[in-house]
Amino acid sequence: MAQLVVRNLEDDVKARLQDRAKRHRHSLEEEVRDILRNAALAEEKPRGGLGSEIAALFKEVGFEEGEIQEFRGYPVQPAKFDE
């Protein structure tokens, strides 16, 4: 079995872990092992780029293709706030 040393852990984090261990009737070591075990088993879903994330948020809106004008190839103009 491997061992892991965690240095410079904040005192309040250790206290919260000890409280959590008491609630679960575990030792501090067993509680941390459970947390690490569960974190390692959790499957992370791959994140897309910003555009993909925004598109996923609004996928149910129902835009038809071509409804939103695309601005590729147009020169960028700075905003005018004095008019």
N, C-alpha and C positions, 0 to 999 in steps of 0.2 A: 504494500500500500504506500502511496505517496504522501508526503507531508508538505504543507504549505504554511509559510510564515507571512503574516500581514503586518507590516510596520506602519507606523504613523496613522493608525486608525483613531479617529476622533473619539473622545471619551463618551460623548452623547450617543454616538452610533453603537458603541459597545454596550452602553446601558440599555438602549432600545432592543438590542439583540438579546441581552440577558432577560429583559422583561418578556420578550416574545418566546424565548426558550421556556421560561416558567409557565406561561400560558399553555404551551404545548406539552408541558411536563417532560421536557428534554433537557439534557445538559447543553451548555453553550456550544460545545464542540459539535454535538449531534445536530443542533439547530442550524449551525452554519453549514454542516455537511448537507443537510436537506435543502437549504437554500441554493447552494452551489450545484447540487445534483439536479434540481428542478430547472435552474437557469441553463445548465448545459444541455438538458433534454428539450428545452423549449425550441421549437422550430421557428427560426426567424424567416419572415417572408421577405423576399428581395424587394428593395425599394426602387422605384423608378425615378426618373428625373422630375423636376418641378412641374413641367408640362403634363406629364403622365399623372402625377399626384392631383393636380387641379382637375384634369379631365375625369379622373375617377370620382372626385367629389361631386361633379355635375353631370354624371353619366345618365341620370334619370330625367334630366330636363327635357330631352327630346328634340334637340336641334337637328334639322336636316342638313346634310352636307351642302355647303355652298351658301348657307344663310349668313355666315359670319365672314365679312370681307377680310381678306388676307392682305397684309401690308408689306410683304417682302418686295424688295426692289425699290421702294419709295424712300426718298431721303428723309432723315430724321429732322424734325423741326423742333426747336426749343419752345417751351410753353411761354405764352405772352401774358403777363399778369398786369400790365399797365393799361390795358384797353377796356 
